Amino acid sequence: MSKSLVSLILDFNSSIGCDGFAALCNGLRLNSSLKRLSVRHCGIGCSGVSDLCKILSYPQTAIRILDLEGNNLGGLGLSTISECLSKNDTLLELGVADNNIGSTEADVNALYHFGVVLSNHKSLTSLNLIWNSIGPDGAMSLMNGIGKSKNIISLRIDTNLNSELYDSIYRCSKGMMVKKKKSIRKKKKKV
């Protein structure tokens, strides 16, 4: 296993698909040096994401940044990512932009469970959900979890939500940033 591989960017390789991603995950499952994995627009569907858990649940995983933008994960893939994240405490940034996560009942339920996982996740600070049409119900489901999160300080969602809901979510993530800054100031004063 290569100890020098810290960043792997395979963007815009649509031929990777689910089978290629499964093989990639199998090869990387015991890697403890990779910090960034980007597989944007690689033709990965919801079935391919289950192999991601092999990497994210490995106790010595070093992955801090994971970008899955432009694939076709949908709500089912988001549910699988939720399971992976519940076993991971190292991921800092997650990109699931443009992944066909919509406003169907299944997608809204997936967003709710994703929000619950986010509320308990110890390290994730940045989430990109832009270019997904999650709709008002999905946004509310997600906000219920993110509102309880102590770590999310950067949240990107589509602006096609009604302005009141968008502002609520935006304030929620900005409010967490203010709380985090205040706690850092308090810690500095104690020292």
ZAMARGU-4260 file (C-alpha; in steps of 0.2 Angstrom, whole numbers, plus 5000, padded with zeros to 4 digits):
<rodrens>
0) 5000/5000/5000 | 5007/5017/4995 | 5011/5028/5010 | 5014/5043/4999 | 4997/5044/4990
5) 4988/5058/4999 | 4976/5065/4985 | 4967/5056/4972 | 4957/5065/4959 | 4948/5055/4946
10) 4936/5068/4940 | 4926/5067/4924 | 4930/5049/4921 | 4912/5043/4917 | 4919/5026/4912
15) 4923/5022/4930 | 4905/5019/4935 | 4899/5008/4949 | 4910/4993/4945 | 4926/5004/4943
20) 4922/5013/4959 | 4919/4997/4969 | 4936/4991/4963 | 4944/5008/4968 | 4936/5007/4985
25) 4942/4989/4987 | 4959/4994/4983 | 4959/5009/4995 | 4950/5001/5009 | 4965/4999/5020
30) 4974/5015/5015 | 4979/5026/5029 | 4987/5040/5020 | 4974/5046/5007 | 4967/5063/5013
35) 4957/5068/4998 | 4947/5058/4986 | 4938/5067/4972 | 4927/5056/4960 | 4916/5070/4952
40) 4906/5066/4937 | 4912/5048/4936 | 4895/5039/4933 | 4893/5032/4950 | 4876/5027/4955
45) 4868/5023/4972 | 4874/5005/4971 | 4892/5010/4969 | 4892/5020/4985 | 4890/5005/4997
50) 4908/5001/4993 | 4913/5018/5000 | 4909/5012/5018 | 4924/5000/5016 | 4935/5016/5016
55) 4926/5027/5027 | 4923/5014/5041 | 4941/5009/5041 | 4947/5014/5058 | 4964/5021/5052
60) 4956/5031/5037 | 4964/5048/5034 | 4951/5054/5021 | 4947/5072/5026 | 4939/5078/5009
65) 4927/5067/4999 | 4919/5075/4983 | 4906/5065/4974 | 4898/5079/4964 | 4889/5075/4948
70) 4886/5057/4950 | 4868/5049/4952 | 4867/5044/4970 | 4849/5050/4973 | 4841/5048/4990
75) 4846/5029/4992 | 4865/5034/4989 | 4863/5048/5002 | 4856/5035/5014 | 4871/5024/5011
80) 4883/5039/5014 | 4873/5042/5031 | 4877/5024/5036 | 4896/5027/5031 | 4897/5043/5041
85) 4890/5036/5057 | 4905/5025/5057 | 4918/5039/5053 | 4925/5053/5063 | 4938/5060/5052
90) 4929/5067/5036 | 4929/5086/5036 | 4922/5090/5019 | 4908/5081/5009 | 4903/5086/4992
95) 4887/5078/4985 | 4882/5092/4974 | 4872/5088/4958 | 4868/5070/4963 | 4849/5069/4958
100) 4844/5071/4976 | 4826/5077/4974 | 4810/5080/4984 | 4802/5062/4982 | 4796/5055/4999
105) 4811/5043/4998 | 4823/5058/4996 | 4815/5068/5010 | 4817/5053/5021 | 4835/5051/5016
110) 4838/5069/5020 | 4830/5068/5037 | 4842/5053/5041 | 4857/5062/5034 | 4853/5077/5045
115) 4852/5066/5060 | 4869/5058/5057 | 4876/5076/5054 | 4869/5082/5071 | 4880/5068/5079
120) 4895/5068/5067 | 4911/5074/5076 | 4921/5081/5062 | 4911/5086/5047 | 4912/5105/5044
125) 4908/5107/5026 | 4893/5101/5016 | 4890/5104/4998 | 4872/5100/4992 | 4870/5113/4978
130) 4862/5108/4962 | 4850/5095/4970 | 4832/5100/4970 | 4828/5095/4987 | 4813/5106/4989
135) 4805/5113/5005 | 4801/5097/5013 | 4819/5090/5010 | 4826/5106/5016 | 4816/5106/5032
140) 4821/5088/5035 | 4839/5092/5033 | 4838/5108/5043 | 4831/5098/5058 | 4848/5089/5059
145) 4860/5102/5054 | 4852/5114/5067 | 4858/5103/5080 | 4875/5100/5073 | 4890/5108/5083
150) 4902/5107/5068 | 4894/5112/5051 | 4900/5129/5047 | 4899/5128/5028 | 4883/5123/5020
155) 4879/5125/5001 | 4862/5122/4995 | 4852/5128/4980 | 4844/5145/4980 | 4828/5139/4972
160) 4820/5136/4989 | 4808/5150/4995 | 4818/5164/5002 | 4812/5162/5020 | 4818/5143/5021
165) 4834/5147/5012 | 4837/5161/5025 | 4833/5150/5039 | 4846/5137/5033 | 4859/5150/5029
170) 4857/5158/5047 | 4858/5140/5054 | 4875/5137/5047 | 4881/5154/5050 | 4875/5153/5068
175) 4885/5138/5071 | 4900/5147/5064 | 4897/5161/5077 | 4895/5149/5091 | 4911/5140/5086
180) 4921/5157/5086 | 4914/5161/5103 | 4919/5145/5110 | 4937/5147/5103 | 4938/5164/5111
185) 4932/5157/5128 | 4946/5144/5127 | 4959/5157/5122 | 4954/5167/5137 | 4955/5152/5149
190) 4973/5149/5143
</rodrens>
